[in-house]
Amino acid sequence: MAKQIGDGTTISFGTTGFDMELTSITWTGASRGFSDSSTLSTTTWRDKIVHSLTDPGGLDLEGAYDGTIEPPITDAAETITITFAGSSTIAFSGFVTDFQCTAALGELNTFTCHVEASSTVTFG
């Protein structure tokens, strides 16, 4: 595994072409839930049952904002691909759930955005 820095990393939205100048991409990570099946007669260790479904997580995006970005908050998922500088990728179907922008005196205008994954995440 080659180490790399984030410079040169890009993201593409396959249907809407949503485009932005990013400063940070954070994948919130996949997770699998569980249920506690312990009862009053359980002793020492709790009993747990692993759920069969995995949550693919989502992305938290941050970047520069120029007032022209219209976020694709739509009712349809699209293919989203992150391409790292070393050409490896993370891809999934997903949709934008929220978008905020900030303007502050003497500071760069910025935005934050959350994308929720709705399919299996593939790594390549």
DRENDO-1510 file (C-alpha; in Angstrom, 1 decimal, always signed):
<recs>
REC; n; res; u; v; w
REC; 1; MET; +0.0; +0.0; +0.0 .
REC; 2; ALA; +1.4; +3.3; -1.1 .
REC; 3; LYS; +1.0; +6.3; +1.2 .
REC; 4; GLN; -0.3; +9.5; -0.3 .
REC; 5; ILE; -1.6; +12.9; +0.6 .
REC; 6; GLY; -5.0; +14.3; -0.3 .
REC; 7; ASP; -3.9; +16.8; -2.9 .
REC; 8; GLY; -5.3; +16.1; -6.3 .
REC; 9; THR; -8.3; +14.1; -5.0 .
REC; 10; THR; -11.5; +14.7; -6.9 .
REC; 11; ILE; -15.2; +13.7; -6.6 .
REC; 12; SER; -17.7; +13.3; -9.5 .
REC; 13; PHE; -21.5; +13.0; -9.4 .
REC; 14; GLY; -22.5; +10.9; -12.4 .
REC; 15; THR; -26.0; +12.2; -13.1 .
REC; 16; THR; -26.1; +15.9; -12.0 .
REC; 17; GLY; -22.5; +16.7; -12.6 .
REC; 18; PHE; -22.5; +18.5; -9.2 .
REC; 19; ASP; -19.1; +20.2; -9.1 .
REC; 20; MET; -17.3; +22.0; -6.3 .
REC; 21; GLU; -13.9; +23.1; -5.1 .
REC; 22; LEU; -13.2; +20.7; -2.2 .
REC; 23; THR; -10.9; +21.2; +0.8 .
REC; 24; SER; -11.9; +18.1; +2.7 .
REC; 25; ILE; -13.7; +14.8; +2.0 .
REC; 26; THR; -14.6; +12.5; +5.0 .
REC; 27; TRP; -16.2; +9.1; +4.5 .
REC; 28; THR; -18.2; +8.5; +7.7 .
REC; 29; GLY; -17.4; +4.7; +7.3 .
REC; 30; ALA; -19.5; +1.6; +7.1 .
REC; 31; SER; -21.1; +0.1; +10.1 .
REC; 32; ARG; -23.1; -2.9; +11.1 .
REC; 33; GLY; -25.6; -2.7; +14.0 .
REC; 34; PHE; -26.4; -5.3; +16.6 .
REC; 35; SER; -29.2; -6.1; +19.1 .
REC; 36; ASP; -28.6; -6.9; +22.7 .
REC; 37; SER; -30.3; -10.2; +23.4 .
REC; 38; SER; -29.3; -10.4; +27.0 .
REC; 39; THR; -32.0; -11.4; +29.5 .
REC; 40; LEU; -32.3; -11.3; +33.3 .
REC; 41; SER; -30.8; -14.7; +33.4 .
REC; 42; THR; -27.7; -13.7; +31.4 .
REC; 43; THR; -24.6; -13.8; +33.6 .
REC; 44; THR; -21.0; -12.4; +33.0 .
REC; 45; TRP; -21.2; -11.4; +29.3 .
REC; 46; ARG; -24.0; -9.8; +27.4 .
REC; 47; ASP; -25.5; -11.8; +24.4 .
REC; 48; LYS; -25.6; -9.9; +21.1 .
REC; 49; ILE; -27.0; -10.6; +17.7 .
REC; 50; VAL; -25.3; -9.0; +14.7 .
REC; 51; HIS; -27.7; -7.4; +12.2 .
REC; 52; SER; -27.5; -8.8; +8.6 .
REC; 53; LEU; -27.5; -5.4; +6.9 .
REC; 54; THR; -24.5; -3.0; +6.7 .
REC; 55; ASP; -24.9; +0.7; +6.6 .
REC; 56; PRO; -22.6; +2.1; +3.9 .
REC; 57; GLY; -22.2; +5.5; +5.7 .
REC; 58; GLY; -21.8; +8.7; +3.8 .
REC; 59; LEU; -19.5; +11.6; +3.0 .
REC; 60; ASP; -19.0; +15.0; +4.7 .
REC; 61; LEU; -17.7; +17.5; +2.2 .
REC; 62; GLU; -16.2; +20.9; +2.8 .
REC; 63; GLY; -14.9; +23.4; +0.3 .
REC; 64; ALA; -14.8; +26.9; -1.1 .
REC; 65; TYR; -18.1; +28.5; -2.0 .
REC; 66; ASP; -18.6; +31.2; -4.6 .
REC; 67; GLY; -22.4; +31.5; -4.5 .
REC; 68; THR; -23.1; +29.7; -7.7 .
REC; 69; ILE; -23.1; +26.1; -6.5 .
REC; 70; GLU; -26.6; +24.7; -6.6 .
REC; 71; PRO; -26.6; +21.4; -4.6 .
REC; 72; PRO; -28.4; +18.5; -6.2 .
REC; 73; ILE; -30.9; +17.8; -3.5 .
REC; 74; THR; -33.1; +15.5; -5.5 .
REC; 75; ASP; -35.2; +12.4; -5.0 .
REC; 76; ALA; -32.9; +10.1; -7.0 .
REC; 77; ALA; -29.5; +8.6; -6.1 .
REC; 78; GLU; -26.6; +8.9; -8.5 .
REC; 79; THR; -23.2; +7.3; -8.9 .
REC; 80; ILE; -20.6; +9.2; -6.8 .
REC; 81; THR; -16.9; +8.5; -7.3 .
REC; 82; ILE; -13.9; +9.8; -5.3 .
REC; 83; THR; -10.7; +9.5; -7.2 .
REC; 84; PHE; -7.5; +9.8; -5.1 .
REC; 85; ALA; -4.3; +11.4; -6.5 .
REC; 86; GLY; -2.8; +7.9; -6.8 .
REC; 87; SER; -5.8; +6.9; -9.1 .
REC; 88; SER; -7.5; +4.6; -6.5 .
REC; 89; THR; -11.3; +5.1; -6.2 .
REC; 90; ILE; -14.2; +4.8; -3.8 .
REC; 91; ALA; -17.6; +4.6; -5.6 .
REC; 92; PHE; -21.2; +4.1; -4.5 .
REC; 93; SER; -24.8; +5.3; -5.3 .
REC; 94; GLY; -25.8; +8.2; -3.1 .
REC; 95; PHE; -27.7; +11.5; -2.7 .
REC; 96; VAL; -27.1; +14.9; -1.1 .
REC; 97; THR; -29.1; +15.3; +2.1 .
REC; 98; ASP; -28.0; +18.8; +3.2 .
REC; 99; PHE; -25.9; +21.8; +2.2 .
REC; 100; GLN; -24.8; +24.8; +4.2 .
REC; 101; CYS; -22.6; +27.8; +3.3 .
REC; 102; THR; -20.8; +30.3; +5.4 .
REC; 103; ALA; -19.6; +33.8; +4.7 .
REC; 104; ALA; -17.5; +35.6; +7.4 .
REC; 105; LEU; -15.7; +38.9; +7.5 .
REC; 106; GLY; -12.2; +38.5; +6.1 .
REC; 107; GLU; -12.6; +34.8; +5.6 .
REC; 108; LEU; -12.9; +32.5; +2.6 .
REC; 109; ASN; -16.6; +31.7; +1.9 .
REC; 110; THR; -17.1; +28.0; +2.6 .
REC; 111; PHE; -19.7; +25.2; +2.4 .
REC; 112; THR; -20.4; +21.9; +4.1 .
REC; 113; CYS; -22.4; +19.2; +2.5 .
REC; 114; HIS; -23.5; +15.7; +3.5 .
REC; 115; VAL; -24.0; +12.8; +1.0 .
REC; 116; GLU; -25.7; +9.6; +2.1 .
REC; 117; ALA; -24.6; +6.4; +0.5 .
REC; 118; SER; -27.5; +4.1; -0.7 .
REC; 119; SER; -25.6; +1.1; -2.1 .
REC; 120; THR; -22.6; -1.1; -1.6 .
REC; 121; VAL; -19.3; +0.9; -1.5 .
REC; 122; THR; -16.7; -0.4; -4.0 .
REC; 123; PHE; -13.0; +0.2; -3.7 .
REC; 124; GLY; -10.7; +0.2; -6.7 .
</recs>
